[in-house]
Amino acid sequence: MDVPWQPYYRNNPSMVDTTGRLFRKGGCSQLNPIFPKGMIVMKATILTLASCTLLASMGCGPGGDSDSLPVSTIDGTPYLLTEEPADAQEVIAARTSAEDQQTVAVVGRIGGSADPWVKGRAAFSIVDVSLTSCSDMGDHNCKIPWDYCCETDELATATALVKIVDSEGKLLKADARQLLKLSELQTVVVRGTAQRDDAGNLTVLASGVFVRR
């Protein structure tokens, strides 16, 4: 039996019963008489609840919360330098001069995006210290100043990726925030081997990290 509002539901489904069949237009609690009784279920509500559950399990907010990360079973002490390398270059200079497989020391601030970390791995991005974050400008209302949103034109040539590796050159399977107690906008000096690609990007396979206090 056809009813006047059926075409609306074919194009604008919003409410279904427990068997997936559609209810009366407008979402009123009275069921369409041609359908058997059942629970009213809002599709949007189900999706929202599912999304919230997923976000809660993953941790909300840019960069996440280091306290919610799995505790590392790797001792990060051997990778922390007690003295700052004296010959460190800033990121922009290192991107210009460092050759592939060259031993380098590079200084930068952790950031460059809303989430500069590689979750579960000892890797993160650093930005040239000449760039200015929103917090440096006195904007204390910015929730993610480490993304350097005011310096987007400069970021492409002022960012490097840091990977902390073991003695065999393998990336450590531990989040850098837990491994070395790092956080966004900290200034670090990393020492290791430069890795270059055809686009001119710089990755430092770091054997040691010095954290400026």
N, C-alpha and C positions, 0 to 999 in steps of 0.2 A: 504494500500500500504506500503510495507516494504522499508525502506531507510537504507543505510549502517551504519549510526550512531545510529540507534535505540538501538542496544544491549548495547552500551556505556551508554546510558541514563538510561537503566534499572538498571545498576549497579552503576552508578555515577551521580545521579541526582544533578543538581546544579542550574538550572534556570527554573522557571515555569511562565506560564501566569496567568491571573486572574482567570482562571478556574482550575488551578493546573496542566495543561498539560505542557510537557517539550519542551524546545527550542533546537536549533541547538547546537551541540558540540562546545566548545570554547567560548561561551558566546557572540557571535557577535550580533549586534543589529538587523540584518535581521532575521525575523522569518522563521521557517521551513514552507515551502509552504503548507504542509498538515494540518497545524494548523491555526485556525482563528487568526486575529490580537488581541493583548492584551498587557497589560503593562508587562514589564520585571521586575521580582521580584527576588532578590537574597535572598535565604533562610537564608544564613549565616548572611546577613545584618539584616534581621528581628529579628533573634535570638539575635544578638548583641545589637540592639536597645532596645529590650525587657529587656535584662539583665541589660543594663545601666539604664533604667527607674526604674527597681526594686531596683538596688543598690542605686540610687539617693533617692528613697523614704525611704530606710532603713538606709542610712548613711554609707559611705565607710570608710575603714580603720579599723585596729585592735582596739578593745576597743570602737570604735565609738566616737562621740563627745558629751560630756555631755550637751552642749548648745542646741543640737537638740532633747534632750529627753523631754517627757512631764513634765511639772512642777508639782512637788509633792504637793498634797493637805494636806499631813501629816506634822505636825510640828516635825522636827527632833531634836529640842533643848533638850527635855527630855532624849534623847538617847546619848547625848554628855556629857562625863565626864569632869569636870573642873580640876580634880586632877588625876594624873596617879596612878593606883593601885600599891602598893609597892611590892606585892608578885608575880608579873607576871613571868611566865615561857616562855622560847623561845619555838618555835613550836616543834622542835625535842624532847626536854625534856618533853613537855606536851603529845606528842604522846606516849612516853614511860611510863609515870607515871599516867596520868589522867585516872580515872575510869568513867564508864558510870554513868551519873546523878550527878557527882561530880561538885561542884562549883569551877570554875577555873578563872584565869586571864592569858591571853596568849598575847605575843608580837610578831609581825611579820610585814613584808612589803607586801603591796598589789601587787600581781602578781602570777606567776607560770604558766601562759599560755598567748597566744596572746590576749585573751579576758577573764580576770579574773572575770568579772561581770556576774550576772544573771540579764538580762535586765528586767526592770520593777519590780524588787523585791530587797529588802534590803539584798542582799547576795553577797559575794565575797570570793575569796581565798587569803590566806596570806602564805608567805614563811618565813622560818627561817632566822633571820637576819645574820647568818653566811655565807649564800650563797652570791655569787657575781654576780651582773648583768653586762652586757656589758658596761653600762655607768659608773659603778664603776671602770672598767678597763681602762677608758679613751677613749672608742670607742664611739665617738659622732655621728658616721654615722649610728649606729644601730637604726632603726626606732621603734623597739618594745623591748627595753632592759628589760622590765618587764616579758618577757617570760622565762628569765634565760636560754637561749639556751646553754650557756657554762656550765651549771650545771645540765644537763638532768639526769645524773646518780644518782644525789642526791635528785631530786625533789620528787620522790615517797614517801620518808620517811621524807620529810621536808616541807610538805604542809598541811594546814588545811583549812576547809571551815567555814566561818563565816555567820551566819544567825541572823539578828537583829529581835527580836521578841517583841510583845507587852506583857502586863501583863498577858494575857491568854496563852502565849506561841505560838502565831500565827505569822508567817512570815509577816512582813510589806509589803504591796503592794505599794512600792515606790522604785525607783531606788536609790541605795546607793550613787551614784554620785551626785544626786540632793538632797537627803534627808540630807546628812551630808557633802556635798561639798568635797567628797573624790576624789582622783586620783591615778593612778598607781605609785607604788614605794614609796608611803607614808608609814611611820612607824606608826602602830596603836597598842594600847593595848586594848584588848576586855575582858570584864568581863561577865561571864554567866555560863551556865550549859554545861558540856561536854556530847557529844553524841558519842558513839563508835559503830562500826559495826564489823562483824566477820573478816573483812580483816585488821582491825587495824586502819582504817581511823578515823580521829578526826573531828567532827563538833562542833562548839561552838554556842549554842543558846544564843546570846548576849543580855543583857539588857542595856549595856552601852559600849561606845567606846571613848577612849581617843586618840587624834591625836597629835603625837609628831611634834613639829615645829622646 
